[in-house]
Amino acid sequence: MDIDKLTSTTADSLTVTRVFGAPISQDGTLVIPVAMVAGGWGGGERPSGADTGPETGSGSGGLARPLGVYVLRDGKVRWVPAVNATLVAITALIVVRRLVEGALLRRLGRAG
């Protein structure tokens, strides 16, 4: 198991450019992507047995999520967040459900 190769490969895979791409400059505007990137790796080796050689294993994984972009134009910086439409929709459904449940419980409490 080549630890240096494993860590190098993992580090090369976990970059903002994997999420968004490189910064873009056009017509005096610069757009800089921002992402949350996390990862890890692990590995191990078991000494050789009587009939076998050493047993090794390793693995790595990562997560990259877009957070937004910085837009630089005319000497001003503006933050534009990335919107997770699925998360927004799920949150809205949960809020509506709780409001409806609360209204039903209040109505049942008054009827009884």
C-alpha positions in Angstrom: 0.0 0.0 0.0 1.5 3.3 -1.1 0.3 5.8 1.5 1.8 8.8 -0.3 0.0 7.9 -3.6 -3.3 7.4 -1.7 -3.2 10.7 0.1 -2.1 12.6 -3.0 -4.9 11.0 -5.1 -7.5 11.9 -2.4 -6.3 15.5 -2.0 -6.3 16.0 -5.8 -9.9 14.8 -6.0 -11.2 17.0 -3.2 -11.1 20.5 -4.7 -13.5 23.4 -5.3 -13.0 23.0 -9.0 -14.6 19.5 -8.8 -17.8 21.3 -7.6 -17.8 24.5 -9.6 -14.8 24.8 -11.9 -12.2 27.5 -12.0 -12.9 31.2 -11.3 -14.3 33.0 -14.3 -13.3 36.5 -15.4 -15.3 38.3 -18.1 -16.0 42.0 -19.0 -14.5 43.3 -15.7 -16.4 40.8 -13.5 -14.7 38.1 -11.5 -16.7 35.1 -10.2 -15.0 33.0 -7.5 -16.6 29.7 -6.6 -16.8 28.6 -2.9 -17.5 25.1 -1.8 -17.3 22.9 1.3 -14.9 20.1 0.7 -14.2 17.3 3.2 -12.6 13.9 2.9 -10.6 11.2 4.5 -8.8 8.0 4.0 -7.8 5.0 5.9 -5.8 1.8 5.5 -4.3 -1.0 7.3 -2.2 -4.1 7.0 -2.3 -7.5 8.6 0.9 -9.5 9.0 1.3 -12.5 6.7 -0.1 -15.8 7.8 1.4 -19.2 7.5 0.0 -19.7 4.0 -0.5 -16.2 2.8 1.4 -12.9 2.3 0.5 -9.7 4.1 -3.1 -8.5 3.6 -3.6 -4.9 3.0 -6.6 -2.7 2.5 -7.4 1.0 2.1 -10.1 3.3 1.1 -10.9 7.0 0.7 -14.0 9.1 0.3 -15.1 12.7 0.1 -17.9 15.2 -0.1 -18.0 18.4 -2.0 -21.0 20.8 -1.9 -21.3 24.2 -3.6 -21.9 27.0 -1.1 -22.0 30.0 -3.5 -19.9 32.4 -5.4 -18.2 35.8 -4.7 -18.9 38.2 -7.5 -16.3 41.1 -7.8 -17.4 44.0 -10.1 -16.5 47.7 -10.1 -14.5 47.4 -6.9 -17.4 45.8 -4.9 -17.8 42.2 -3.7 -21.2 40.5 -3.5 -21.9 37.0 -2.1 -24.4 34.9 -4.0 -25.3 31.7 -2.1 -26.0 28.4 -3.9 -29.6 27.3 -3.3 -30.4 23.7 -2.5 -34.0 23.5 -4.0 -34.6 20.1 -2.5 -33.7 21.2 1.0 -35.9 24.3 0.6 -38.8 22.2 -0.5 -38.5 19.6 2.3 -38.2 22.4 4.9 -41.4 24.1 3.5 -43.3 20.8 3.6 -42.3 20.2 7.2 -43.4 23.7 8.2 -46.7 23.3 6.5 -47.3 19.9 8.0 -46.6 21.3 11.5 -48.9 24.2 11.0 -51.7 22.0 9.8 -51.2 19.5 12.6 -51.2 22.4 15.1 -54.5 23.8 13.7 -56.1 20.4 13.8 -55.0 19.8 17.4 -56.3 23.2 18.4 -59.7 22.5 16.7 -60.0 19.1 18.3 -59.2 20.5 21.7 -62.0 23.1 21.4 -64.5 20.5 20.0 -63.9 18.2 23.0 
